[in-house]
Amino acid sequence: MPAIHEVATITSKGQITLPKPIRQALGVDYGGKVAFDLRGSEVIVTRADEASHEDPAIASFLALLEKDIRTGQHLCNLPDGLVQAMQAATTLPVDLDADIEGDVAL
């Protein structure tokens, strides 16, 4: 990675904007995640590996769900109304090339 030196100003809320050359070098943009590591008197900024973060509540829920599926506990058919609504929704045309509306986190 090439040497880049940029200066950012800390706001009254303790926030900074990563300068564009730094964002480009890290390959992050709007909604991207960066990690800060303090090593002595230096702060190292890296692109965050989002896959490495695990929410313990979600992990526990997924483990419970997996156990229920494996043992057949707490499983039942979807309500007829939901099945019909899902089937009706699948007949709607989908334009995969259409612009995405709203916020998107990558």
N, C-alpha and C positions, 0 to 999 in steps of 0.2 A: 504494500500500500504506500503511495507517495506521501511525503511529509507535507502536512497542511497545518498552517497556524492560523487560527481564527479567534476572535474575541467576541464574547457575548455578554450582554448586560443583564444583571439579576434584577428582576422587578421587585416591587414592594411585597409581593406575595411569594417571593423566593423562586420564581419561575425564570427560565431562560428559553430563548428560541435557538435551536441548533442552526448554525449557519448553513446555507445551502451547500457549499462545497463538502461540509462534513456529512450532511444527510446523503448527498450523492455518493460519497466514498463508502458510506456504510450500507447503501442500498435501502434506505428507509424513506418513507414519505408519510403523508397524512394518515394517521391511524396506526403507523408503525410503532414498534416498541424498541426502546434502547435500555441498556443496563448500565448502571454506574458502579464502578468498583473503586474503593479508596485504597491505594497502596502507598503507604507512607504519607507524603504530602502531595501526591499526584492522584488525580481522578481519571480513571480509564473509562471511556465510553465505548460500548460495543453494541452491535445489533443484538437484541434479545432473542434467544431461541424460545419462541412461544410454546413449542412442543414440550419443553422441559418443565413447564409450570403445571402442577396438578392441584386442583382444588380438592382438599380432603373430603368435603361434603359430597362432591360429585363422584369421587372415586368410591366412597362408601355406598352411595346410591346405586352406582353401576354394578358393584359387586353383589348387592342385594338383588338387583334386577336379574343379573346373570344366574344367581342361585335359584330364583323363582322360576326362571325359564327352564333351567336344567331339570328341576324337580317337578315342574308342572304346577307349582303352587300359585295361587292368586291370579291365575290366568283365566280369562273368559273372552267370549266373542265381543266384538265391538257392537255398540248399540246400532240397530238397523238404521236409524236416522243419520248417524255419523257415517256409516258405510255408504248410504245413498248420497250424502253430501260430498263425500270423497270421490265417488264415481262420477258425479255430475261435474266436479271440478276438473277431472282428468279429461273431459271432452272439450274444455275450453282451449282455443288455439294459443300456442305459446311461440313468441318470436324470440329465439335465442340470440338474435343480433340487436334486439332493442336495448336502449340505454336503461340502466338500472336507476330507479328513482329512490331518493332518500339516502341516508348515510350508509356507508359500507366500510366495515372494518376488515382489513386484510391481515 
